[in-house]
Amino acid sequence: MRDQPPYLPPPEDVLEIGTPEQFAALSHPLRQRLLFSLGHRPATTSQLAAQLDAKKGNLAHHLKVLREAGLVHVAETRQVRGGTEQYYQRTARHMVVAEPRAAGTAAMLAAVAQELDRSPAETHLTLRHLHLSPAKARELGETLAKLVDEAEETAEDQPLHGVLVALYQQALPTSTNGSA
């Protein structure tokens, strides 16, 4: 991004999502996409509007909701043409939802679906069900998290790729008949 001031990394490495305000903030796909976009560097409302193909006024509202929930902050301000330009940044490099709620999960998946739909390159999406012991499931989850965390990035002028990792235990079917 042109005229980008130098910036510091997010103040936190990991933020655990847990408050009602944070879950409410995560319940909208555009706010999810904003968090995705702010994952690597701070950006202004104008830069985000161009990147996400959205209106600045709409983005300003959603950034306010994210700020009030403690998910983004103003990392830098600078004077431009008689006004103040604000650079928004996520408050943490990693955001972990310890106990996901349906609305936040649905919004995240909707945001990922929008990202997949807008991707100019071929995407990869796989759903597979595996029979795993609790220990094997834990090991697989740790391996997947480590693989993503340790993926080496190339130069910033290269395309940005999204990675979504989910591991969950499938719910048992509920019985629909009344026999005991």
C-alpha positions as CSV (number, residue, x, y, z in Angstrom):
1,M,0.0,0.0,0.0
2,R,1.4,3.4,-0.9
3,D,2.3,6.0,1.6
4,Q,2.0,3.4,4.4
5,P,3.7,4.6,7.6
6,P,6.0,2.1,9.4
7,Y,4.0,0.2,12.0
8,L,4.5,-2.1,15.0
9,P,3.0,-5.6,15.2
10,P,-0.3,-6.0,17.0
11,P,0.0,-5.3,20.7
12,E,-1.1,-8.9,21.6
13,D,0.0,-12.2,20.1
14,V,-3.2,-14.0,21.0
15,L,-6.6,-12.7,22.0
16,E,-9.2,-15.2,23.3
17,I,-12.6,-14.2,22.2
18,G,-15.2,-14.6,24.9
19,T,-17.3,-11.5,25.7
20,P,-20.8,-11.0,24.4
21,E,-19.6,-7.8,22.6
22,Q,-16.9,-9.7,20.8
23,F,-19.3,-12.5,19.7
24,A,-21.7,-9.8,18.5
25,A,-18.9,-8.1,16.6
26,L,-18.0,-11.4,14.9
27,S,-21.6,-12.1,13.9
28,H,-21.3,-10.1,10.6
29,P,-19.4,-11.4,7.5
30,L,-18.1,-7.9,6.6
31,R,-16.5,-7.5,10.1
32,Q,-14.9,-11.0,9.6
33,R,-13.5,-9.8,6.3
34,L,-12.2,-6.6,7.9
35,L,-10.4,-8.7,10.5
36,F,-9.0,-10.9,7.7
37,S,-7.8,-7.8,5.8
38,L,-6.2,-6.3,8.9
39,G,-4.3,-9.5,9.6
40,H,-1.1,-8.4,8.1
41,R,-0.8,-4.6,8.2
42,P,-2.8,-1.6,9.3
43,A,-5.1,0.1,6.8
44,T,-7.2,3.2,6.4
45,T,-11.0,3.1,5.8
46,S,-10.3,4.2,2.2
47,Q,-7.8,1.4,1.7
48,L,-10.1,-1.1,3.2
49,A,-13.0,0.1,1.1
50,A,-11.0,-0.4,-2.1
51,Q,-9.7,-3.8,-1.0
52,L,-13.1,-5.1,0.1
53,D,-15.2,-3.3,-2.6
54,A,-17.4,-1.7,0.1
55,K,-18.6,1.8,1.0
56,K,-16.4,3.8,3.4
57,G,-19.4,4.8,5.5
58,N,-20.4,1.2,5.9
59,L,-16.9,0.2,6.8
60,A,-16.6,3.0,9.3
61,H,-19.6,1.7,11.2
62,H,-18.2,-1.9,11.2
63,L,-14.8,-0.7,12.3
64,K,-16.5,1.2,15.2
65,V,-18.2,-2.1,16.3
66,L,-14.9,-3.9,16.1
67,R,-13.1,-1.2,18.1
68,E,-15.8,-1.2,20.8
69,A,-15.4,-5.0,21.1
70,G,-11.6,-4.6,21.5
71,L,-10.8,-6.5,18.2
72,V,-9.2,-3.6,16.4
73,H,-7.5,-0.3,17.4
74,V,-6.1,2.8,15.8
75,A,-2.4,1.9,15.3
76,E,-1.4,5.2,13.7
77,T,-2.8,8.6,12.8
78,R,-1.4,11.2,10.4
79,Q,-2.4,14.5,9.0
80,V,-3.3,14.6,5.3
81,R,-4.9,17.5,3.4
82,G,-6.3,19.1,6.5
83,G,-7.8,15.9,7.9
84,T,-6.6,13.0,10.1
85,E,-6.1,9.6,8.5
86,Q,-6.4,6.7,10.9
87,Y,-4.7,3.3,10.3
88,Y,-6.7,0.5,11.9
89,Q,-5.0,-2.7,13.1
90,R,-6.1,-5.9,14.8
91,T,-5.4,-6.0,18.5
92,A,-3.9,-9.4,18.2
93,R,-2.1,-11.5,15.6
94,H,-4.1,-14.5,16.5
95,M,-7.7,-14.5,17.6
96,V,-8.9,-17.7,19.2
97,V,-12.6,-18.5,19.9
98,A,-12.4,-20.9,22.8
99,E,-16.1,-21.7,22.8
100,P,-17.5,-20.9,19.4
101,R,-21.1,-19.8,19.2
102,A,-23.3,-20.5,16.2
103,A,-23.7,-16.8,15.1
104,G,-20.0,-16.1,15.1
105,T,-19.2,-19.4,13.4
106,A,-21.9,-18.8,10.7
107,A,-20.5,-15.3,10.1
108,M,-16.9,-16.6,9.8
109,L,-18.0,-19.3,7.4
110,A,-20.0,-16.8,5.4
111,A,-17.0,-14.4,5.2
112,V,-14.8,-17.3,4.0
113,A,-17.4,-18.2,1.4
114,Q,-17.3,-14.6,0.2
115,E,-13.5,-14.7,0.0
116,L,-13.6,-18.0,-1.9
117,D,-16.2,-16.6,-4.3
118,R,-14.0,-13.5,-5.0
119,S,-10.7,-15.4,-5.3
120,P,-9.1,-14.9,-8.7
121,A,-7.2,-18.2,-8.4
122,E,-8.2,-21.8,-8.0
123,T,-9.3,-22.6,-4.4
124,H,-9.0,-25.7,-2.3
125,L,-11.8,-26.7,0.0
126,T,-12.1,-30.2,1.5
127,L,-14.5,-31.7,4.1
128,R,-13.6,-35.1,5.3
129,H,-14.9,-37.1,8.3
130,L,-12.5,-39.3,10.2
131,H,-12.9,-41.8,13.0
132,L,-10.3,-40.6,15.6
133,S,-9.6,-41.3,19.2
134,P,-9.6,-38.1,21.4
135,A,-5.8,-38.3,21.6
136,K,-5.5,-38.6,17.8
137,A,-8.0,-35.7,17.3
138,R,-5.9,-33.6,19.7
139,E,-2.7,-34.5,17.9
140,L,-4.2,-33.7,14.5
141,G,-5.5,-30.3,15.7
142,E,-2.1,-29.4,17.1
143,T,-0.4,-30.5,13.9
144,L,-2.7,-28.4,11.7
145,A,-2.3,-25.4,14.0
146,K,1.5,-25.8,13.9
147,L,1.5,-26.2,10.1
148,V,-0.4,-22.9,9.6
149,D,1.6,-21.0,12.3
150,E,4.9,-22.1,10.8
151,A,4.0,-21.5,7.1
152,E,6.7,-19.1,5.8
153,E,5.4,-16.1,4.0
154,T,7.2,-14.8,0.9
155,A,7.5,-11.1,-0.1
156,E,4.6,-8.8,0.6
157,D,4.1,-8.1,-3.1
158,Q,2.9,-11.7,-3.5
159,P,-0.8,-12.7,-3.4
160,L,-2.4,-13.0,0.0
161,H,-4.0,-16.4,0.7
162,G,-6.5,-17.3,3.4
163,V,-6.3,-20.4,5.5
164,L,-9.2,-21.8,7.5
165,V,-8.6,-24.7,9.8
166,A,-11.5,-26.4,11.6
167,L,-11.5,-29.7,13.5
168,Y,-14.6,-30.7,15.4
169,Q,-16.3,-33.8,16.7
170,Q,-19.4,-34.5,14.7
171,A,-22.6,-34.5,16.9
172,L,-24.3,-37.8,17.4
173,P,-27.6,-38.1,15.6
174,T,-30.6,-37.5,17.8
175,S,-33.3,-40.1,17.9
176,T,-36.5,-39.1,16.2
177,N,-38.7,-42.0,17.3
178,G,-40.3,-42.3,20.7
179,S,-39.3,-45.9,21.5
180,A,-37.1,-46.4,24.5
